[in-house]
Amino acid sequence: MIIQCKNSQTGWIMIGLFLLISIQITDSFLRFGTSHLPLGAFISLMALMIAVILTFFRLTIKADEKCIHVIFGIGLVYIKIRPEPSVK
C-alpha cells in the first residue's frame, strides 16, 4: 500500500470535555458525607470514560490509489472505503 495522503486531527474539545466530566465524577466519589458515588459506579464510569477517550480522541484519514482508510483513536474503529470503478 502506497500512501498518497495522510491527515490526522486531534479532538481537543472532546478531550477537554471528557476531562472535565472525569473530574466531576472523581469529585462525586471523593465527597465526604452521605451523598457520594459508590466505588463500583466510580470504577465503571471511569472505565467508560477512558474507553471513549481512547476510541475517539483522534481521527486519521489515509488515502491511496485503491481505497480510503478512516481510523478513530487507537484503531478500534477502522473503516475502509473502496470507491466503485468509474464507468466509461
N, CA, C and O of each residue as an XYZ file, in Angstrom:
352
protein
N       0.837     -1.182      0.000
C       0.000      0.000      0.000
C       0.878      1.241      0.000
O       1.655      1.457      0.931
N       0.759      2.041     -1.025
C       1.484      3.304     -1.110
C       0.542      4.409     -0.657
O      -0.485      4.659     -1.288
N       0.896      5.064      0.433
C       0.043      6.124      0.958
C       0.299      7.397      0.172
O       1.428      7.885      0.108
N      -0.758      7.932     -0.426
C      -0.636      9.172     -1.166
C      -0.994     10.375     -0.304
O      -0.458     11.466     -0.499
N      -1.906     10.174      0.656
C      -2.332     11.277      1.509
C      -2.646     10.738      2.903
O      -3.311      9.711      3.041
N      -2.170     11.428      3.927
C      -2.467     11.046      5.307
C      -2.701     12.325      6.106
O      -1.893     13.253      6.062
N      -3.813     12.361      6.834
C      -4.147     13.531      7.625
C      -4.716     13.074      8.962
O      -5.563     12.182      9.008
N      -4.252     13.684     10.050
C      -4.757     13.372     11.387
C      -5.274     14.640     12.039
O      -4.752     15.732     11.815
N      -6.309     14.475     12.848
C      -6.886     15.594     13.572
C      -7.213     15.125     14.986
O      -7.887     14.112     15.171
N      -6.735     15.864     15.977
C      -6.983     15.535     17.374
C      -8.181     16.327     17.866
O      -8.291     17.526     17.608
N      -9.077     15.653     18.578
C     -10.282     16.293     19.099
C     -10.048     16.901     20.465
O     -10.427     16.320     21.481
N      -9.422     18.072     20.495
C      -9.071     18.701     21.775
C     -10.304     19.112     22.576
O     -10.291     19.043     23.805
N     -11.355     19.534     21.902
C     -12.573     19.927     22.619
C     -13.184     18.716     23.320
O     -13.605     18.811     24.473
N     -13.235     17.579     22.625
C     -13.778     16.375     23.242
C     -12.902     15.894     24.393
O     -13.417     15.462     25.425
N     -11.592     15.966     24.226
C     -10.687     15.556     25.308
C     -10.903     16.445     26.530
O     -10.975     15.947     27.654
N     -11.005     17.756     26.317
C     -11.239     18.674     27.425
C     -12.575     18.433     28.097
O     -12.668     18.474     29.324
N     -13.621     18.179     27.306
C     -14.940     17.918     27.862
C     -14.938     16.647     28.711
O     -15.480     16.640     29.817
N     -14.333     15.576     28.202
C     -14.284     14.335     28.965
C     -13.385     14.455     30.188
O     -13.623     13.790     31.196
N     -12.364     15.287     30.115
C     -11.534     15.536     31.292
C     -12.340     16.248     32.380
O     -12.240     15.899     33.557
N     -13.129     17.234     31.992
C     -13.982     17.920     32.965
C     -15.026     16.978     33.575
O     -15.288     17.031     34.776
N     -15.617     16.124     32.747
C     -16.589     15.158     33.260
C     -15.905     14.176     34.215
O     -16.477     13.815     35.243
N     -14.684     13.742     33.881
C     -13.940     12.826     34.757
C     -13.605     13.479     36.097
O     -13.647     12.823     37.138
N     -13.275     14.763     36.072
C     -13.000     15.485     37.316
C     -14.270     15.559     38.166
O     -14.207     15.402     39.385
N     -15.409     15.796     37.537
C     -16.680     15.857     38.267
C     -17.030     14.496     38.870
O     -17.499     14.428     40.006
N     -16.807     13.416     38.123
C     -17.080     12.067     38.639
C     -16.169     11.765     39.824
O     -16.616     11.209     40.827
N     -14.887     12.130     39.710
C     -13.940     11.905     40.808
C     -14.332     12.727     42.032
O     -14.240     12.241     43.159
N     -14.767     13.961     41.822
C     -15.216     14.796     42.929
C     -16.436     14.176     43.620
O     -16.533     14.200     44.847
N     -17.357     13.626     42.840
C     -18.533     12.975     43.423
C     -18.145     11.737     44.227
O     -18.775     11.424     45.237
N     -17.109     11.038     43.779
C     -16.653      9.845     44.501
C     -15.953     10.218     45.801
O     -16.168      9.568     46.824
N     -15.121     11.255     45.778
C     -14.326     11.620     46.944
C     -15.085     12.474     47.957
O     -14.585     12.705     49.058
N     -16.265     12.940     47.611
C     -17.044     13.798     48.501
C     -17.390     13.039     49.777
O     -17.951     11.944     49.731
N     -17.056     13.625     50.889
C     -17.341     13.011     52.182
C     -18.760     13.363     52.612
O     -19.267     14.435     52.282
N     -19.381     12.479     53.332
C     -20.751     12.711     53.770
C     -21.649     11.583     53.307
O     -21.180     10.485     53.008
N     -22.918     11.852     53.249
C     -23.876     10.797     52.925
C     -24.125     10.640     51.429
O     -24.530      9.562     50.995
N     -23.900     11.669     50.634
C     -24.219     11.582     49.208
C     -22.940     11.526     48.371
O     -22.532     12.526     47.779
N     -22.325     10.372     48.327
C     -21.159     10.207     47.454
C     -21.404      9.039     46.503
O     -22.317      8.239     46.707
N     -20.595      8.956     45.486
C     -20.719      7.931     44.451
C     -20.124      6.622     44.963
O     -19.004      6.631     45.473
N     -20.835      5.492     44.845
C     -20.273      4.205     45.282
C     -19.052      3.800     44.450
O     -18.892      4.237     43.310
N     -18.199      2.963     45.036
C     -16.955      2.549     44.382
C     -17.206      1.843     43.053
O     -16.513      2.115     42.072
N     -18.176      0.951     43.007
C     -18.472      0.224     41.768
C     -18.904      1.149     40.641
O     -18.492      0.980     39.493
N     -19.736      2.125     40.975
C     -20.184      3.086     39.968
C     -19.027      3.955     39.499
O     -18.932      4.269     38.312
N     -18.138      4.350     40.423
C     -16.980      5.162     40.072
C     -16.060      4.413     39.110
O     -15.631      4.971     38.101
N     -15.762      3.168     39.414
C     -14.868      2.372     38.550
C     -15.504      2.169     37.173
O     -14.825      2.270     36.151
N     -16.816      1.882     37.148
C     -17.496      1.677     35.865
C     -17.494      2.943     35.016
O     -17.206      2.890     33.820
N     -17.813      4.079     35.629
C     -17.851      5.325     34.877
C     -16.470      5.743     34.380
O     -16.339      6.224     33.255
N     -15.446      5.567     35.200
C     -14.098      5.941     34.774
C     -13.594      5.010     33.668
O     -12.912      5.463     32.750
N     -13.919      3.726     33.744
C     -13.533      2.797     32.671
C     -14.224      3.180     31.365
O     -13.617      3.121     30.296
N     -15.493      3.571     31.456
C     -16.215      4.016     30.270
C     -15.599      5.283     29.695
O     -15.443      5.395     28.479
N     -15.251      6.230     30.544
C     -14.638      7.480     30.081
C     -13.301      7.212     29.385
O     -13.028      7.783     28.329
N     -12.475      6.355     29.965
C     -11.172      6.031     29.372
C     -11.358      5.335     28.025
O     -10.648      5.630     27.064
N     -12.319      4.408     27.959
C     -12.568      3.697     26.698
C     -13.031      4.651     25.599
O     -12.592      4.541     24.454
N     -13.914      5.584     25.943
C     -14.416      6.534     24.949
C     -13.295      7.456     24.485
O     -13.177      7.734     23.291
N     -12.469      7.932     25.416
C     -11.373      8.826     25.034
C     -10.374      8.099     24.137
O      -9.934      8.659     23.133
N     -10.006      6.860     24.479
C      -9.053      6.113     23.652
C      -9.629      5.789     22.278
O      -8.888      5.689     21.300
N     -10.932      5.625     22.200
C     -11.544      5.271     20.923
C     -11.708      6.464     19.993
O     -11.578      6.313     18.778
N     -11.991      7.646     20.532
C     -12.359      8.768     19.675
C     -11.508     10.019     19.854
O     -11.959     11.099     19.473
N     -10.303      9.935     20.411
C      -9.522     11.150     20.649
C      -8.896     11.708     19.372
O      -8.546     12.887     19.329
N      -8.751     10.897     18.348
C      -8.110     11.340     17.104
C      -8.793     10.698     15.905
O      -9.290      9.575     15.980
N      -8.808     11.421     14.817
C      -9.320     10.909     13.553
C      -8.187     10.959     12.543
O      -7.603     12.017     12.309
N      -7.876      9.812     11.944
C      -6.834      9.733     10.927
C      -7.468      9.238      9.637
O      -8.219      8.262      9.630
N      -7.156      9.919      8.558
C      -7.645      9.521      7.240
C      -6.444      9.294      6.334
O      -5.589     10.168      6.186
N      -6.390      8.107      5.728
C      -5.337      7.771      4.779
C      -6.004      7.447      3.449
O      -7.029      6.766      3.408
N      -5.426      7.933      2.381
C      -5.966      7.662      1.054
C      -4.850      7.186      0.144
O      -3.760      7.757      0.123
N      -5.136      6.140     -0.602
C      -4.200      5.665     -1.609
C      -4.976      5.446     -2.907
O      -6.130      5.855     -3.028
N      -4.337      4.804     -3.864
C      -4.978      4.651     -5.167
C      -6.133      3.651     -5.154
O      -6.929      3.633     -6.092
N      -6.245      2.820     -4.120
C      -7.285      1.798     -4.092
C      -8.427      2.104     -3.133
O      -9.579      1.793     -3.434
N      -8.131      2.708     -1.984
C      -9.195      2.920     -1.009
C      -8.860      4.058     -0.038
O      -7.751      4.593     -0.021
N      -9.863      4.398      0.761
C      -9.725      5.416      1.793
C      -9.878      4.723      3.138
O     -10.824      3.959      3.332
N      -8.962      4.975      4.073
C      -8.993      4.390      5.400
C      -9.342      5.479      6.410
O      -8.709      6.534      6.436
N     -10.349      5.219      7.237
C     -10.750      6.141      8.295
C     -10.500      5.422      9.617
O     -11.092      4.373      9.876
N      -9.616      5.988     10.463
C      -9.216      5.344     11.709
C      -9.517      6.282     12.864
O      -9.056      7.424     12.882
N     -10.290      5.800     13.829
C     -10.604      6.577     15.012
C      -9.715      6.133     16.169
O      -9.546      4.936     16.400
N      -9.145      7.098     16.898
C      -8.386      6.822     18.121
C      -7.237      5.869     17.910
O      -6.396      6.072     17.034
N      -7.205      4.805     18.736
C      -6.112      3.842     18.672
C      -6.352      2.751     17.638
O      -5.558      1.817     17.530
N      -7.436      2.858     16.877
C      -7.689      1.921     15.788
C      -8.771      0.895     16.069
O      -8.935     -0.048     15.295
N      -9.514      1.054     17.154
C     -10.600      0.118     17.418
C     -11.723      0.265     16.402
O     -12.373     -0.716     16.042
N     -11.948      1.481     15.943
C     -12.928      1.732     14.884
C     -12.136      2.054     13.620
O     -11.447      3.071     13.542
N     -12.250      1.165     12.633
C     -11.478      1.267     11.394
C     -12.430      1.050     10.237
O     -13.077      0.007     10.148
N     -12.521      2.022      9.353
C     -13.435      1.939      8.214
C     -12.614      2.021      6.932
O     -11.771      2.904      6.771
N     -12.876      1.085      6.027
C     -12.203      1.082      4.727
C     -13.256      1.317      3.649
O     -14.240      0.583      3.554
N     -13.035      2.344      2.846
C     -13.978      2.708      1.789
C     -13.300      2.459      0.451
O     -12.254      3.035      0.153
N     -13.908      1.596     -0.347
C     -13.388      1.327     -1.692
C     -14.355      1.897     -2.715
O     -15.476      1.406     -2.849
N     -13.940      2.918     -3.430
C     -14.843      3.518     -4.414
C     -15.095      2.556     -5.579
O     -14.250      1.740     -5.948
N     -16.288      2.693     -6.129
C     -16.648      1.891     -7.299
C     -15.852      2.394     -8.508
O     -15.629      3.597     -8.650
N     -15.428      1.476     -9.374
C     -14.730      1.942    -10.592
C     -15.680      2.741    -11.471
O     -16.859      2.412    -11.606
N     -15.149      3.776    -12.052
C     -15.992      4.615    -12.901
C     -16.299      3.907    -14.219
O     -15.464      3.191    -14.770
N     -17.497      4.124    -14.697
C     -17.940      3.526    -15.957
C     -17.619      4.478    -17.090
O     -17.953      5.662    -17.026
N     -16.972      3.969    -18.128
C     -16.601      4.820    -19.259
C     -17.468      4.536    -20.436
O     -17.305      5.157    -21.486
